[in-house]
Amino acid sequence: MKPPQNINKEDTSSQSKETSNHPVWYSMFMFLIPLIISNALQSIGQLAGSVVVGRWLGVDALAAISAFFPLFFLLISFTIGIGSGSSILIGQAYGARNEERVKAIVGTTLTFTFILGVVLAVVGGLFTWDILQLIGTPENIIAVSVHYARILFWFMPVMFLYIAYTTFIRGIGDSKTPFYFLIISTVLDVGLLPLLIFGWLGLPKLGIYGAAYASIVSTVLTFVIMLIYLDKIKHPLRFDASVRKHLRMDVGLLKLLLRLGIPSSINMILVSLAEVAVITFVNRFGSDATAAYGAVNQVVSYVSMPAISLSIAVSIFAAQSIGGNQFDRLKQVIRAGVLLNYVIGGILIILVYVFSQDILSWFLTSKHTLDIAHSLLMITLWSYLIFGHALVIAATMRASGTVLWPTVFSIISIWCVEVPVAYLLSHFSSLGIKGIWVGYPAAFIISLALQYSYYRWSWKKKRIVRLIH
């Protein structure tokens, strides 16, 4: 389990020999397994909270949690984009075996991420009620939703640091260490959840807010334990003096980080705004519809997890191939990513289709709400294979530093297809709320067509010769 202590030529030679013993798809799959499970574990605390809240505290309580998540995702979108930019730079620097640059990227990103977390915590905490009211959150749930949201907002700076550190570690090809600590985080979260919600073992009875506090306590404890562990085993990315000296932030590196991260951040922000628009459309149909939306999003978050994990894996493998001038390997990375998307995603989607009623019943007890959620899931589920294919192509281009066009294509598919289709069909057709979900597959298809066309006819022929310059 102990990773290499230095990034040097001997490490490069050893890694190359190890990689050459297996096809790229196998190496990527072995990297992907802990990554997928890690992403799943990140959601298990939220899933457990939704199940407990939905089944024992009621539909209105679940709707209160569901109503605020688009807003929460909106505020953290910029940080997600910066993390994406840092992972590209770390992957390329690690592929080129430049240890000092890796540490500089880590230090600069940590400081900027923390400052951003403080700013967003203040903004989110102050304006939560106004924004939730603006997007039409039902009156019977808005007060609870605002209180729940503010608990998580004040915790943002620490959460951002933890997310950033796991991103760094994966960027050097180590997907196992974040996986092990996510197990710890998940066990703590799930264990604390009922204790804080119901007030067991003498702890305060916090009701719905116990889910938020369980997430906070588990993440803080895990982050502290992880930093201690990384230092003890002399991990390449431990928080040591060489990282601390770069906390001052390298202005030139920060500019490069922002150049790579801002387009991704804009994309994430516009995706988040689209979800805010969608929840606004959904809220028109009442709190049962809002709860159904929350349940469907829970299921979809797991279905889309292999695709999102694959995009991370492809980006890391591609960035390391580019940094090491291994362009034949880069082509294999792309093919492996597309293949694994359809195999893994296809199996998962079939299983969810077969057991959809049982899965949704984990969250919902009302038959009316369950029927709404089931119909929405049937409409959109299959299209996440197309979503995954588009992500693989976009991740490849982003790994080279080509971030603008993938962002433009994503924005077009969301704001020129998904949102207008959802609005028109939900407002002016007999489909009602079902029309909202037709927008998702339409957007995914257009996104794939645009991403692949640019990759095939422009990036592949012209950009490949200038990737690392």
Buried (B, 14 or more C-beta within 10 A) or exposed (E): EEBBEEBEEEBBEEBEEEBEEEEBBEBBBEBBBBBBBBBBBBBBBBBBBBBBBBBEBBBBBBBBBBBBBBBBBBBBBBBBBBBBBBBBBBBBBBBBBBBEBBBBBBBBBBBBBBEBBEBBBEBBBEBBBEBBEEBBBBEEBBEBBBBBBBBBBEBBBBBBBBBBBBBBBBBBBBBBBBBEBBBBBBBBBBEBBBBBBBBEEEBEEBBBBBBBBBBBBBBBBBBEBBBEBBEEEEBBBBBBEBBEEBBEBBEEBBEBBBEBBBBBBBBBBBBBBBBBBBBBBBBBBBBBBBBBBBBBBBBBBBBBBBBBBBBBBBBBBBBBBBBBEBEEBBBBBBEBBBBBBEEBBBEBBEEBEEEBEEBBBBBBBBEEBBBBBBBBBEBBBBBBBBBBBBBBBBBBBBBBBBBBBBBBBBBBBBBEBBBBBBBBBBEEEEBBBBBBBBBBBBBBBBBBBBBBEBBEEEBBEEBBEEBBE
